[in-house]
Amino acid sequence: MKSINLFKKVVCFGLSLSLLTACSVTSNESVIEDEKVATADSNTAGSSDAASGDYKYGKIDIPGKDGALCGAPIYIAYENGYFAEEGFDVTLISADFETRKIGLNNGSIPIVNGDFQFFPSIENGIDVKVVDGLHEGCIKFAVKPDSDIETVEDLKGKKIGVDEIGGTPHQVASLWLENAGISADPANGEVTFLPYSDGNLEFEALSSGEIDVAALWDPLGSIHEKAGDVKIIFDLGTDEYFKDRFCCFLYASTKVLEENPEEVAALLRAYRKAQEWIYENPEEAVNIIVEKNYAAIEDKDLAVELIKSYGYPSATQHADNWDETVEDNVRYFAGGLYDIGYLKTDPEEFTDTVYQKVDVGN
């Protein structure tokens, strides 16, 4: 088990910061530079189905403007009116990792998507629960086509670009490295992580040699892979350790869960409606995402291929031991983080603490 590590440093910094001030909100992709139609229209899409504009749960903010294609359930729940049907007047916002943690902790943001990046934060006091699974895959690590980097073992001494320190690509890379015996702790100097708030800037940094590896969200990594601009050395959807596992969970504020559990159940119904609709209508989902500029991709065939690869569940899957699947995924990643020293709590105990089954009703 490794000593002081990157996860703990990031978590401690974030917890200290959350006690002092709110974090600034950032956007991860240039596609969102116009602040999206969703915000400009003040939720007109998705709100029109609510009777007389009367929302049971009122106005809420949900992070959903990061430009990632795999955020499809958020976009579709908004555009198809599922949030509105369940009683929410939703504003989609940009929110980095620290902002999400603060919002969940104080209840100002009721629900967010994220991977196991939250686990060490929960162990260190962020008061949230895992309440559902969202999707698989959607992150790729790219190098230049002529790079001699082929495997994780080749990353020692290299510079890796990520969207933010503490974000999902950074945490995935850290676990990948640590499982291969390479420390992700900057103090050990075995790898260097460099943050880029925009994926296109990260790709430019790769092209110029400023970084050796770019950890990219879809669709950017897949677009450049198809164009022959990069070579992919890691795919979250196919890597042996990560495949068939959730990239992202849904985390709910414990404060909201305790004060108004029906609100969380209603949110989960909206997400599940969206997941099931995407499963049945991937082409239509892509049309909405592209036309509304939620993700920067012109190749709709590629987008459909990617959407299908993210494992959005069907209604049948939701009805068939879905909660057990989510809990098993929490336990799996808790065990992985425990084995490399990123968690101190026994995985079973941690899972019992962090996972909360929510009765979503019908």
N, C-alpha and C positions, 0 to 999 in steps of 0.2 A: 504494500500500500504506500503510495507516494505521500510525501510530506506536503508543505504549503503548495498550493496549486492555483492555477488561473481561475478556476470556477470560484473558489473561495474568495480570492481577491476581488473579483468582479462583484460578487454578492455583497461583501462587506462594504465596498464603496457605494453600491446602490442603496443599501439600507441606510447608510449614514446620510446620503444625499436626500433620501425620501423624508427624513426627519427635518431637514433644513429648508427645502424648497421644492417646488414642482419643476419637472424637467421641461425643456423646450421640445416642441414637437417637430419631427423631421419626416421627410418623404424619401423613400428608397429608390424610386424610379422617376426618370424625367417625364414619363408618360403622364404623371399626375401634376405637372407644372401648372396646369390651368385649374387646379383644385377640383377637377372632375365635375361632371354634370350633376352627380348626386348632391353635392353640397350646394352648387349654384342654384339648383332647382328647389332647394330647401325641402328635400324629401318628397317632391311631388310624385316621383315614381314610387310605387309601393304604398303611398299614403292614400291614394285615391279609393282603395277598396274599403277603407275604414268608414263605418257608417257615420255620416255627418262630421267627419274629422274628430270623432270622440274616441280618444285612446285610453283604454283602461289603465295602462301603466305610464302614460305620458311620454315625455321626451327623454331619450337616452342617447348616449354616444357609444358607438362601437368602432374599434379600430378596423378599417377596411379599405385603406387607400395606399397600400404598399407596392402596387403594381405587379404582384405575383399572380401568375395564372392559377395557382392552386388555391387562391382565396375565393374560388368560384362560389362556394355555398353562401358566403357573405353577400357577394354581388347579386346572386340569384334570389336570395331571400329578400333582399331589398327591392330589386327590380320587379319581381313577380308578386310583390305585396304580402309575402308571408309574415314579415315582421308586423306589418300593419294589421293583418288578419288576427294576429295574436295579441294586439293591443298596444303596439309600440310605435311612437313617432321617432324614427331613427335618423340620426345624423351620422354618416360615415366620416371618420376622422383619421388623420395620420397620427401615429403614436409609436415612438421607439420603445425599446425594452423597458427602460426605466419608467417611462410614462405609464406603460401598461401596468407595471407592478404597483406604482403609487395609486393608480385609479382603482385597481382591484382591492388594494388594501383598505382604502377609505370608502369604497362602495360607489364612487362617482362613475366608474366604468363597471357594469355588472358582469360582463363576460368578454373574454379574449381568446384568440387561438395562439398556440405556441407549443413548442416541443418540450423535451425534458429539461430545457434550459431553466425552467422554473423550479425544478426539484431542489437544487441547493438553496435557492432563495426561500423556499417554503421551510426547509430545515432551519434556516436562519431567521425565521419569524414573519415572512410574508403570509398573510392570512387568506389563503385561497384554497380551493379544492378542484381536483380534476373531476369533471362531470360527464365528459363524453370524448369520443374520438372523432377527428375531422377527416383526415385523408392520409395517404401514403405518399412516398416519393417527393419529387419536385425540386431537389437541389443537386447540382452537379459541380464537380471540381474540374476546371479546365486549365490546360497548359498550351503553349504554342505548339503548332503541328510538328516542328522539328526539335522539340524539347526532348532531352534524354530522361526526363522524369516519367516513370512508368507505373510505379507502385508507391504505397505509403512509405515504404522503407527509404525511398529516394527523397523524401521531404525533409530529412534532417539537414538543418542549416539553411533552409529555404524561407522565402518571404511569401506569406499567404494573404491575399486580399479577401476581406469580408465586408458585409454591409455595415455591421456595427459590432464592437466588442460586447460580448454577452448575448448577441442575437443568435438565431437558429443556425445559420451556416457556420458561425464561429464555434458553437457548442458541438455541432456534428463533427466538425473537423477535429476538435479537441478529443472527443471520444475515439474517433478513428485513429488518431495519432497515439493516444495513450494505450489503446488495445494492442498497438504494434510495438509498444515499449519506447515510444518517443515522447518526451515530456512536452506538454503544451504550456507549461508555466514559463512566462517570459524571463523570469529570474534565472532559469537554467540555460537559456540561450540556444536551445536546440531548434526552435522555429521562431519566426517573428510574424505577428499578425498586424496587418495594416487596414484600418477602416476606410471605406469609401461610401458616402451617403447615397451615391447614385451608381447603379449597376453598370451604366455605360462608361462612367469614369473608371470603374474597376477594370472593365475590359480594355480600356485605353492604357491603363497602367500595365496590364499584362502584355499588350502589344509592344509597349515601349521598353519593357524589361525592368520596370520599376518593381514589379512583383514577379514571382516565379509561378504562382498558382492563383487562380481566381475561383473563389467559392461563390457560385452564382445561383440565384433563384431562377426557376423557369418563369417566363419562356426564354430569357436571354441566353442562358447556356446552351439550350437546344437549338436556338436560331443560329448561333455561331458555329455549333457543331455541324449542322446540316449544310452551312455555307462553306465548310472546310477551313474556317478561321482558327479553330482550336481542336485539340485532342482531349477527350474526356478520360480522366483517370479514376473518377469516382462518380457513381450514380446512386443516390440514396434509394432509388426504387429497385435496384438490382444487386447492390452490395450484399454479401452473404449475411452480415450481421444485422443489417437494417431492413432487408426486403420483407414484405408482408407484415411490416410493423408500422404503426402510426408515425408519420412525420410530425403531425400536429394534433394535439389534444385541444379540448375546450376547457378553459379554466373559468370558474365562477367565483365571484367575491363571496367569502364566507359571511361577511356582514349582510349581503343581500340574501344569501341562502337562509340565514337565521331569521331575518326580519320579514322576508317575503318569498318563501320557497316557491309559491305559485308563479312568481315572475320568472324565475330561472327555468321552471318547467315549460312555461310558454315560449321562452327564448329557444329552448332545445327543440320544441316542436317546430318552430320556424326553420331552424337549421336542418332538421331531419327532413322536412318537406323539400327543402332546397337540394339536399343530397340525393334524395330519391328522384326528384325531377331531373337532375343532371344525369343520373344513372340511366334514366329512360330517354333523355333528350340531349345527348352530348353536342350534337351539331347546333341545335337551337341555343344551347347555353353559350357556345363559342360565339355565335352571332351577336348575342347580347353583350358579352364581355368585350368583343372587338368594337362593336358600334358605339358602346358607351365609354370606350377608352379606359377600361379598367386594367388592361394589360397591353403592352406594346407588342403586338404580333399581327402581321399581315397574312401570314401563311395559315389559313384556316384549317387546312388538312393536317398540318403539324399540330396545331392547337387542339384539334379533336383527338388526335393520337395521344397527346399528353394528358388531356382531361380524362380519357379512358384509363390511362395508366395509374391514376391517383387513387383508384380503389374506392370511389364514393359508394357507399352502401345502398342497396335496394331496400324496398319496404320489407321484403322477405328476410333479408339479413338483419334489419333492425328488430324484427320480431323473433329472431332465432338466437337466443343467448347473447345478444349484443352487449349487454352490460358486463357479462363475464369476459368478453373479448377485450373490452376497454380496460377492465381491472387487470387482466393478464398482461396487457401491454405496459401498464404502469409498473407492475411488478418486474417485468423483464428489464426495463431501462433503469429502474431503481437498483436492481441487482448488478447491472453493468457499471453504473456509477459507483456503487459500493465497492466493487472489486478493484477499481482503480483509485480508490481513495477520495472520490469527489463527494460521496455521501458517508456520513458516520453512522447513520441509523440503519439497523437491520432491515433488509428489503421488505420482509413481510410486515414488520411493524410500521415501516414508512408507508407502505401501500394501504394498510388499514387506516392510517391517519389521513392520507392525502386524497384517497379516492372516495367519492360520495355518490352513491346511486340515487338518481332523481327519478321519481315516478312522473313520467311525462304525460300519462293518460293517453287518450285517443282523440 
